[in-house]
Amino acid sequence: MRSWRLAGALGLSAALLVLSACEYAGLFRPSVLGQVDPEMATLMNELPNLDEPNEAIIGRIYATGGASRAELGSDGIMRDRIRIPKDEYLWYPAVIIMPRGGTLELDITNEDHRLHAIFAASNGDRQIMSLPAATRGVIRVQLDQPGYYWFGCPVENHLGRGMLGLVLVKGEVPPEARLDRPPQPQAGNRRPPRAHH
């Protein structure tokens, strides 16, 4: 029994030594982990499930707004809430994850003192809703197929300043709807990109 404890203590010490030399070890400090909000944790946990090109794009563009999982209501409609924080040109969260295709209802609160709007895909069509300063509105879209559906604020240059979001509809794509492209590298099967100096 004593040898097991000794082996465990040595293993833990070795792991800590290796981690202390790693640049990412500082991320595990309680002061750092306390700053990661649930929306950002959801996004970080979802990214490894995507193929490499989509993981890279979504991770880079939406890192500030985080992600949220739409909740399925008893009426079959999936719902989520989005905020537009004051003086920030972003959706919070910026990524909405639906477990499958269906109807999505977004309750959006504009906390900003500027006019904003949402332009969202809806089964090949679009829904547009104006959000005057300090108001709230509900928009409903129909997204029946798995995939990535972009939404944004079409007011002035708000898209260019960061007001771009994404609805990720999970599920298996039917064979007739799949893109004719070569298989993409999957998370975990690649080397990390080289750092820019």
C-alpha positions as CSV (number, residue, x, y, z in Angstrom):
1,M,0.0,0.0,0.0
2,R,2.8,2.3,0.9
3,S,4.5,1.8,-2.5
4,W,1.3,2.8,-4.3
5,R,1.2,6.1,-2.3
6,L,4.8,6.7,-3.1
7,A,4.3,6.0,-6.8
8,G,1.2,8.3,-6.8
9,A,3.1,11.1,-5.1
10,L,6.0,10.7,-7.5
11,G,3.7,10.7,-10.5
12,L,1.9,13.8,-9.3
13,S,5.2,15.5,-8.7
14,A,6.5,14.6,-12.2
15,A,3.2,15.9,-13.7
16,L,3.5,19.2,-11.8
17,L,7.1,19.6,-12.9
18,V,6.2,19.0,-16.6
19,L,3.3,21.5,-16.3
20,S,5.4,24.1,-14.6
21,A,7.6,24.2,-17.7
22,C,4.6,24.5,-20.0
23,E,3.4,27.9,-21.1
24,Y,-0.2,26.9,-20.6
25,A,0.2,25.9,-17.0
26,G,-0.7,29.4,-15.8
27,L,-4.2,28.9,-17.2
28,F,-5.0,26.5,-14.4
29,R,-4.5,29.0,-11.6
30,P,-7.8,29.7,-9.7
31,S,-7.5,33.4,-10.4
32,V,-7.4,32.7,-14.2
33,L,-10.1,30.0,-14.1
34,G,-12.4,32.3,-12.2
35,Q,-12.4,34.7,-15.1
36,V,-13.7,32.2,-17.6
37,D,-17.5,32.7,-17.8
38,P,-19.9,29.8,-18.7
39,E,-20.4,31.1,-22.3
40,M,-16.7,31.0,-23.0
41,A,-16.3,27.5,-21.3
42,T,-19.1,26.3,-23.6
43,L,-17.4,27.6,-26.7
44,M,-14.0,26.1,-25.6
45,N,-15.6,22.7,-25.0
46,E,-17.5,22.7,-28.4
47,L,-14.5,23.7,-30.6
48,P,-12.7,20.3,-30.5
49,N,-15.9,18.7,-31.9
50,L,-15.6,20.6,-35.2
51,D,-13.5,19.9,-38.2
52,E,-10.2,21.9,-38.4
53,P,-11.2,24.7,-40.8
54,N,-14.5,25.5,-38.9
55,E,-12.8,25.2,-35.5
56,A,-10.2,27.7,-36.5
57,I,-12.7,30.2,-38.0
58,I,-15.2,30.0,-35.2
59,G,-12.6,30.1,-32.5
60,R,-10.9,33.2,-33.9
61,I,-14.0,35.2,-34.7
62,Y,-16.2,34.4,-31.8
63,A,-13.8,34.1,-28.9
64,T,-15.1,37.3,-27.3
65,G,-18.8,36.5,-27.1
66,G,-18.6,32.9,-26.1
67,A,-21.3,30.3,-26.7
68,S,-24.6,29.1,-25.3
69,R,-26.7,26.0,-25.8
70,A,-30.3,26.7,-26.8
71,E,-32.8,25.0,-24.5
72,L,-35.6,22.9,-25.8
73,G,-39.0,24.0,-24.5
74,S,-42.0,21.7,-23.8
75,D,-43.6,23.1,-27.0
76,G,-40.6,21.8,-29.1
77,I,-39.2,25.3,-29.7
78,M,-35.5,25.9,-28.8
79,R,-34.8,29.2,-27.0
80,D,-31.9,31.3,-26.0
81,R,-31.0,34.8,-24.9
82,I,-28.5,37.2,-26.4
83,R,-27.3,40.5,-25.0
84,I,-25.7,43.5,-26.8
85,P,-23.6,45.0,-24.0
86,K,-23.3,48.8,-23.7
87,D,-20.4,50.3,-25.8
88,E,-19.4,46.9,-27.2
89,Y,-20.1,45.8,-30.8
90,L,-20.7,42.2,-30.1
91,W,-23.4,39.6,-29.4
92,Y,-23.1,37.9,-26.0
93,P,-23.1,35.0,-26.5
94,A,-21.9,35.1,-30.2
95,V,-22.5,31.4,-30.8
96,I,-25.8,29.6,-30.2
97,I,-25.7,25.8,-30.3
98,M,-28.8,23.9,-31.3
99,P,-28.8,20.1,-30.6
100,R,-30.7,19.5,-33.8
101,G,-32.7,21.4,-36.5
102,G,-35.9,23.1,-35.7
103,T,-37.3,26.4,-34.6
104,L,-35.1,28.8,-32.6
105,E,-36.4,31.7,-30.7
106,L,-33.9,34.4,-29.7
107,D,-34.7,36.9,-26.9
108,I,-32.3,39.8,-27.6
109,T,-31.7,42.6,-25.2
110,N,-30.0,45.8,-26.5
111,E,-28.2,47.3,-23.5
112,D,-26.4,49.8,-25.7
113,H,-27.4,53.4,-26.4
114,R,-27.2,52.8,-30.2
115,L,-29.6,51.4,-32.6
116,H,-28.8,47.8,-33.6
117,A,-30.6,45.1,-35.6
118,I,-30.4,41.4,-36.3
119,F,-30.2,39.9,-39.7
120,A,-30.6,36.1,-39.4
121,A,-30.9,33.1,-41.7
122,S,-34.2,31.1,-41.7
123,N,-34.4,28.1,-44.0
124,G,-33.1,29.9,-47.1
125,D,-34.9,33.1,-46.2
126,R,-34.0,35.8,-43.6
127,Q,-35.5,37.4,-40.6
128,I,-34.7,41.0,-39.7
129,M,-35.5,42.8,-36.4
130,S,-34.7,46.3,-35.4
131,L,-33.4,46.8,-31.8
132,P,-33.6,50.5,-30.8
133,A,-31.4,51.7,-27.9
134,A,-32.2,50.0,-24.6
135,T,-34.9,47.7,-25.9
136,R,-35.6,44.0,-26.1
137,G,-37.1,41.9,-28.9
138,V,-37.8,38.3,-29.9
139,I,-37.0,36.8,-33.3
140,R,-37.9,33.3,-34.5
141,V,-36.0,31.5,-37.2
142,Q,-36.4,28.0,-38.7
143,L,-33.2,26.1,-39.2
144,D,-34.1,22.5,-40.2
145,Q,-30.7,21.3,-41.5
146,P,-27.4,20.8,-39.6
147,G,-24.8,23.4,-40.4
148,Y,-23.5,26.9,-39.6
149,Y,-25.9,29.9,-39.9
150,W,-24.4,33.4,-39.6
151,F,-26.3,36.3,-38.1
152,G,-25.2,39.9,-37.8
153,C,-26.1,43.6,-37.3
154,P,-26.7,45.3,-40.6
155,V,-26.6,48.8,-39.1
156,E,-23.8,51.0,-40.4
157,N,-20.4,49.3,-40.0
158,H,-21.5,47.2,-37.0
159,L,-20.6,43.9,-38.7
160,G,-17.1,45.1,-39.4
161,R,-16.7,46.1,-35.8
162,G,-17.5,42.6,-34.5
163,M,-21.3,42.2,-34.5
164,L,-21.2,38.8,-36.2
165,G,-22.7,35.7,-34.7
166,L,-23.3,32.1,-35.6
167,V,-25.9,29.4,-34.9
168,L,-24.5,25.9,-35.0
169,V,-27.1,23.3,-35.7
170,K,-25.8,19.9,-34.8
171,G,-26.9,16.6,-36.3
172,E,-25.9,14.3,-39.2
173,V,-26.0,15.8,-42.6
174,P,-28.0,13.6,-45.1
175,P,-25.7,12.1,-47.8
176,E,-27.4,14.1,-50.6
177,A,-26.7,17.4,-48.8
178,R,-23.0,16.8,-48.1
179,L,-20.4,19.0,-49.7
180,D,-18.2,17.3,-52.3
181,R,-14.9,18.1,-50.6
182,P,-12.1,16.0,-49.4
183,P,-12.2,14.8,-45.8
184,Q,-11.1,17.5,-43.3
185,P,-8.6,17.0,-40.5
186,Q,-10.4,16.3,-37.2
187,A,-9.6,17.8,-33.9
188,G,-6.8,15.9,-32.1
189,N,-5.3,14.7,-35.4
190,R,-3.1,17.7,-36.2
191,R,-0.2,19.7,-35.0
192,P,-0.9,23.1,-33.5
193,P,-0.2,26.1,-35.8
194,R,3.2,27.7,-35.5
195,A,3.3,31.0,-33.5
196,H,3.8,34.2,-35.4
197,H,6.9,36.2,-34.3
